[in-house]
Amino acid sequence: MNHKRMPIIKIRLIGPIGLMSLAAFFTGIASMANQKPAAPQWTPKLVLTLVIDQFRADTLMRFNSRFAPARDKTGKLGGFHFLTEEGAYVPYASYEILQSMTGPGHATILTGSYPYRNGIAANYWYDSKTEQSVYCVDDSSQSLVGIENSEKIHSGTSPKNLFGTTLGDEMKNAGYPSRVVSIAIKDRSAILMGGFRADATLWFEPKNFKWVSSTFYFPNKKLPDWVTQMNQSLEKKKNTELTWMLSPISEMSGFSSEKSMALTDEYNAGKIGGTGFPHKVAHGTKNALLLPFGIDMTEELAEKAIEGLKLGTSKTPDLLAVSFSTHDYLAHAFGPNSQEIEEMTIAEDRALSRLFNFLNRHVPGGIENVLIALTADHGGPNSPEYLTSVKVPSGRIDEEKIQADLEKLLITKFGAPKGTKNWIIGDDDLQLYLSAKAIETSSHSKLEIETFGKEYLKNIHGVARVITSSEIESGLFPPALLGSQVAKTAYTQRMGNWIMIPQPYFIGAGDTTQHLTGYAYDRMVPLILRGKGIKPGKFAINAHVVDLAPTLAWFVHSLPPAACEGRILNEIIK
């Protein structure tokens, strides 16, 4: 018979220290025997990721006094206070990217990656070979689903230009039967959060005033019944009047001091009934999307998705991503300190409350089985006109004039381009793009042309620095934070030959406000997580938005997204 030998423990005692060590040894053994097993990691039934478009880091702090309580006497859940008081609130999370805007922001949130890896360096860029503007979610091989004759409205869209995966993709790649839904009024917001494997990615088509999707997600060209029902409900309300009144609380917070100025973009004050309350617009028009109606409509579709797909009711976690685009539309028209933005934030607080209470009723175990994350895709500055009026240096940079003037200088220096009309094929978001054909047929190198153009651009009033694509390709980055932002954004095939970095509070012509920089007002946003596995509190930690995806992945037991560069925010985990 083969007997197993018991292990022999040899103990050598040397004086009183040895006796103390022996006592500690046996005390440890006894403690281990009495110790309870570690509690299993909490797994949510649903991960709810909320994004508010152009929601600057200080927004929650400025309007804090006007939000509903975390829980009222009846047990009803509030909105923002429910998150900030019962969750982990990081007031200053950061995007470490060169230009803060909707496409790059939403691409970052659930991929945990920077533009140099995920490819979404801007909302639009120019293809130097075709000399055409490219939208970040363009895909001509797809078409819209949800409206007839969609090919006449928009070329197709899909996540084709996004490299890497989203959190929802990885949940499905792990083999979990998770359901993934992404909703936003803006198509790029919904698509870049939903990724490649979403069960439903939906956005709003303002001309037909309907929720739509793409054949990429619905190859059978049919929307789910719960979306169709929502569209039918919207159709019945067309041509009625929408009126936006001041909220019942008559005393404002005192931070609504900015006046509406330079409203030259398509979403201007004149289209929503002037610069004072009440604002009145026609239901069924795109101007209705600037009112709280846009927030309410988005929240209602989220409820229908929860019911229609029974989100949060299976054994493995589901994911619902919702982005509220209306805040951005309104901020571009009125500015972030306007009374309209304050009132919109109050409307968002109410909408979040409705959604949280709905989840509390519909998810087994209630809201305690939901992991909620809230952040923003970028912030935004005050208008230069307002800032100038209060003596803060600011201004506008006229991109069209700069392009025209530089084109003349290039022709004078290098001659007319061959085989194409212009040296510069376009400008977008303080970037200028050269024609590849003009460079190829020239006797001068790209480096020489870019260096010449830089000398002109860097002397323009309001321009702090100019970076060229040749410098980026050679690894010649500016120092410190700006250099890091350039490196993490630089997907050179989708960036201009000249990138103008403005001085603080200088923006392009057009909108009341823009968000095209890595300055604090553009890059800093709130980040909040609330759930059973999260420590409540206000955290002064160094957190980046890329950290959200891996932190959520930790809770749902999936790999972080493929190109993820963030860390798990262990400081906020129980």
N, C-alpha and C positions, 0 to 999 in steps of 0.2 A: 504494500500500500504506500502510496506517495503522500507523505504528510507535508502540509504547508508549515513552514517555519515562521514563528512569530518574530517580528522585528525586534532587535535588541537596541535599547536606548542606553547609551553610555553617558553618564553624568559625572563630570569631574568638578568637585567643590573646592574652591580655594577661598578660605576665610569667609567673613561675613558677607562680602559681595557675592560670593558663590551661592550662599544660602538665600540671599535676596533674589538672585536670578532664578533659583529653583522655585521659590514661592511664586514669582511672577509667571513662570512657565506653567505651573499647575493651575494658577488663577485664570490664566488665559484659556487653558483647556476647558475649565468649568464654565467660563463665560461663553465660549463657543458652543458648548452643549446646551446652554440655556437660551442662546440667541435665536430670535425668530427668523425664519427665512426672509430674504429681501422681497419686498412687494414687487409684483410684476410691473413692468413699465406700462403706463396708461396708454391705451390706443383709442383714438377718437373714432367715432362712427362716420364723421363728416369733417373735412377740412374746408373751412370757408375763408377764402382769400378776398379781401375787399381792397379796392384801390380807388382813391379819389383823385381825379385828374387835376393837376396844378394846385395841390394842397400843400402850401408852404409849411415849414416846420412850426412856425409860431401861430398858425391859425387856431389850433385847439386851445392854446394858452390865452389868446386875445379874447375869444368868445366863450371862454369856459363858464362864466356866470350865467349864461343863457341856456345851457343844456339841461335836459331832464335829469332827475336823479338816477343813480345806478339802478335802484329798485324803489318803487313807491310803496305806500302803505298797503296796497292791494297785492303786492308782489310783482307788479308789471315791470318788465325790464326796460331800462332806458337805452340810449344810443351810445354816444361817446363816453359818458361817465361810466356806463356799465363796463366798457373796455378799459378805461384808464384807471378806475378804482379797483377792479377785480382782476385786471391783467397786468402784464409787464409792459410798461410804457417807456419807450426810449424816445425822448423828444427830438434828438438830433441824430437820426440815422443819415447816412451819406451815400450819394452816388459819386464814385470817383471816376467820372467820365468828363470828356471835354465839352460836350454840348448836351444839355439836359432837355429832352423833349419826349413826346409821347411814345414814338416807336422804340428808341433805345431804352426808355424807362420800363415799358411793359415787357420788353424782351429780357430785361435783367431780372425782373421780379421772380419768375418761376423757372428760370434756367440757372440762376445763380452765377451767371457769366457776364463778362464785359464784352463790349462791341467788337474788340479785336478778335474775339473767338466766335461770338454768335453771329457776326456779320451785319448786325443792324446798327450802323453807326449814325444814321440820321433817318428822318421820315422819308425824305426824297434824296436822290443823288442823280448825277448824270452819267450815262454810259459814254465814255469818251470815243468809242468806236462807232456806235450807232448814232451818237449825238442826240439821244433822246433822254428825257427825264424818266427816272424809274421810281415807282412808288414801292415802299418797303415790303408790301404784301401783294404786289402785282403777280399774277400768273395767268397769262393769256390762254393757257390750256384748260382753264376752268371757267365756269359761268355761275351767275347768281341763281339761287334757289329761293323761291317764294314770291316772285313776280313774273308776269308774262313779258316776253320780248326783252329779257334782261340784257341781252347783248347790246341793246341800244343805249343802255344806261351806264354801264361800267364793264371794263374788261374783267376777267375773273380774278379771284383772289385766293391765296392759300399761304401756308407758312414756308413756301419753297425757298425763300431768301434767308430763312433762319437756319443756322447751323447748330447742331446739338439738339438736345431734348429738353422738354419741360418736366416738371415734377409729375404731372399727370401721365406723361408718356412713360416715365420710369415706374410708376405704380402699375401700369399695365404690362410693361416689359418684365416686371417681377413675376408675372403670372397671376396677379390678383384680379378677381372679376370686378375691379373698381369701376365706377361710372364717373366720367369726367365731363364737366359742363363749363363753358366760358361764355360770359355775356357782357356786352358793352354797346353803347350807341356807336362808338367808332370801331370800324372793322379791324384796324391794325391793333387796337387794344385787345379785342376779343381773340383774334388769331394768334397773337404773340404770347398770350397767356395760355391758350388752349393747346397749342402745339400741334402735333401730328396725329395723335390717336384719340382726340376728344370725341365723346359720343355726340355732343352737340356744341357747336361754336356759332354764336348768333350775334348779329349786329343790326343796326337800324339804317334803312334806306329812306332818307328824308323826302325825296321827290315823290315816291309812292306812299310814304308814311307807313312803312311796314317793317317788321322784323324779318330779316333774311339770313341766308347762309350761302355756302358755296357747294358746288358739286364735289369738291374735295372731301367734304364731310358728309354730304348726302348725295351719293352718286345716283340714287334712284330719283333725284330731282323732286323730292317730296319732303316738306317739313313735318315734324311731329304734330299731332293733333292739338297739343296744348299751345303750340306756337300759332297755328292757324286760328284757333279760337281767340287768342289775344289780338291778332290782326283784324279779325272780324269785329271785335269790340271797338278797336280804334277807328275802323271805317265808319261805324255808326255815329261817332262823335265829330266827324269832319264838319268844318265850317261853323261850328259853334264857337262862342267866344270864351277864351280863357282869360281870367283876371287874376293878377298876382297882387294881393294886398299885403300890407305890413302885418307881421305876426302880432298876436294879441298882446304881447308884452310891449308896452308903449315906450318904456325907457330903453334907449339903445345903450350899448356897452361903452360908448364914448370913443371908440377907435375908428369910427366910420367918418374919416375926415377928407378922404381923397375925392376930388371932383372928377367927373368924366370929361376927358379931353382927347382930342385927336382921334375920334372914333371913325376911322376911315375904312375898317375892314367890313366884310359883308354882314357880320353880326354886330351892327351898331345900335346905338340907343334909339334912333328913329324907328327902327323896325320892331321895337318892343315897347312902343308907346311913350317915348321920351325918356328924360333922365330922372324922373321922380315917380314915386308910387301914387296910385296903382298903375301897374303895367298891364296892358291889354293886347292880346294877339289872337289870331284866328287859329283854332284847333285844326290840325292837318297840315300846317305849314312848318317849315324848318325853324322858323323863329320861335315856335312853341318849345323847342328843345332847349332854349335859354332859360325857361321858367322852371320852377320846381316840378312841373309836369314831367320833365325829362328824367328827374331823379325817381319820381313815383312810378313812372312807366318801367324803368329798369328794375326797380325793386319788385314790382308786381310780376314781371317775367321770371325773376329769380324764384318767387314763390311757386309759380306754375311749373318750373323745372323741378323743384323739390317734390311737388306732388306727382308730376307726370312720370318722373323716373324713379320715384320712391328713394330719393337720395338719403343716405344715412340709416337705411333699414337693413342692410346686409351685414354679413359677418366681417367683411373687410372694409376699410375706409373708402369713402367716395370723396371727390374733390369738386367744389363749386367755386369758380373765380368770377367775381363781379366787379366791373369798373364803372364808376359814375363819371361820365364824360361832360355832363352839363356844367359842372364847376369850372372847367377849363374854358368852355364857350363863353361863359359869362365874364370870367376874369379878363379874357382878351378884349371884351367890349368895355368893361367898366373899371378894371384894375382891382388888385387884391385887397385894397383898403376901403372899397366902396360899400355903401349901405346895402347894395344888392348882394355883394358877396357875403356880408354878415347874415342877411336874411336867408341866403341859399344854404349857408352852413347850418342854420337852425332847421331848415327843411330836411337837410341830410341827417341831422340828429333824429328827427321824427321817423324818417324812412328806415334808418338802422334799427330803431326801437321796434318798428312793425316787423322787420325781418327776424330779429332775435326772438320776439314773442311767437312768431309763426314757427320757427324752428323748435322752440320750447314745447310746442304742442305736437309737432309732427315727427320729430326724431325720437325713437325709443330712448327713454332715460332723460329726455329733454336737452336743454342747452348744455348741461354738464358733459354730454357726450359729443360736443362739437368743439373743435379747435379753431379759433377765430384769429385771423391775422389781418391787420389793417395797415396800409401804407399809402404812398403816393408815387406817381411816376416822375414828378419833378415839382419844383416850386415856381416862383416867378417874382419879378421886381415890380415896384410901383412905376407908374408912367413917368417918363422923363419930364413931361410938362409939369406934373405935380411936384416932382423932386426939385426942379429948377425954381419953382415958386417958393420953396422953403429953403433955398440956398444950398441944396445938395448938388455937387457937380454931376451932370448927366446930359444926355443928348441922343441924337439919332444919326445913324450911318446910312446914307443913301446908296444902296447896293447897285441900283440900276445906273445911276450916274457914274459910279466907280467903274462898273463894267464898260460903259461906253468910253470913258476917258482912257482906261487902260488899253482897250482895243486900238484906239488911235495911236497911243504910244508904241504899241507892239508893231503896228504897220510902219510907223516912222522909223523904228529901230531895225526891224527884220524884214520889212517889205510885206506885201499882201500875201496871205496864206495861199498855198497851191492846192487845188483839188477840193476845196471847201470854202464856205462863205466867210467864216470868221475864225480868228484865233481862239476866241473864247466862246464856247457853245452855251454857256448859261451860268447863272449864279443862284444859289439857294442857301439860306441860313448862314450868311457871311462866308460862304465858300465860293470860289470861282474855278471853273472847269475848262481846261484846254482841250482842243480837238486833237485826237490822236493822229488823224490824217494830216493836220497842219504840222505837227511835230515831225512825223515820218518823212514828209516831203520837203522839210526845211534843212538847210545846211548847218543849222544851229541846234545844239543839244537841248534836251528838256531842262537840264540843270541851268544852262545859260539863260534860257527864256524865263525860267522861274526866278532866278536870281535878279534879273533885270526888273521883273514885275514886283518883286518884294521891295525893292528900293523905293518904288512909288507908293505902294500900299502902306508901308510902315509909317509914312509921314502924314497920313490922313488923320484929321482931328477925330479923336474918340477911339482910335485903334492903338492898342497897347503893344501888340506884337503880331508878327505874321510868320506862319509856319508853312513851309513848302513840302510837297510830297517827296521831293528828292531828299530833303533833310530827314524825313520820317523813315524812308527806305534805307538811309545810311545810319540810322540809329542816333541821329543828332537831335536829342530832345531837350527842351528847356529844363532849367533846374527845378528841384523840389516838387511840390504838389502838382504844378502845371505839367511838368514832364511826365509824372505818373499818369495824369489824366490823358495826355496825348498818347502815351504808350498803350493804355488800356482801351482806347477808342480806335486806334489806328488800323482799321481795315482799309488799306490804301486803295484797293480797287473801287471803293465806294466813297472816297473822299476827294475833295477838290485839290487842285494843284496849288492853290493859295488858300489858306485858312486864316481868317482875320480873328484875332482874339481882342474883343473890345475892352476898353476901360470899364471899371464897374459902373453899372447903371446906364451904359450906352447900348441902345438896341437898334434894330433896323427900322425902316419906315413902315407905316401901315397901322398895325394893331396898337391899341392903347398900351399893351404890355406884350413882351415876348420872353422866351426862356431858352437862350442859346448858349449858356456859359457853364463854367464849373465854379462860379462864385457861390458863396454860402446861400444867398437867397434863391438860387436855382437848384442847387444840388442837395440841400438839406431838407429832409422830410420826416414826419413822425413814423415810428414803427411800433406797433402794439401787437402782442400775442396774448390771448386769453383762453384758458382751458384748465382741466384738472391737473395737468402735469406742469403748469407754468406758475412760477412764483409771482404773486402780485407785488407791485411796487413801481416806483419811478426810478429808472436806472440811468446813471451818468456813465455809460460805457461807450467804448469805441466800436460802434456797430455800423456795418455797411449793408445796403439793401441786398447785395449778393449773399449775405448770411441767412436770409430768410428761407430760401429753398432747401439748403442742407439741414436747417433746423426742423423744418416741416417733415423732411424725409426721415429724420431720426424717429419721429413719432409714428409714421405710417410704415416703417420697416421696409423702405425701398432704398435703392441706391440714390444718391444725389444725382441730379441731371448730369449728362455726360461731360459738358464743358465747365461744370461748376467750379468756382474758385473761392467760394465763401467758406466760412467756418460755422460750426454749430455754436449757437449762443448759449453756452453752458451756464453762464451767470444767471440766466432767467429760468432754468429748468429745475424743478423740484428733485 
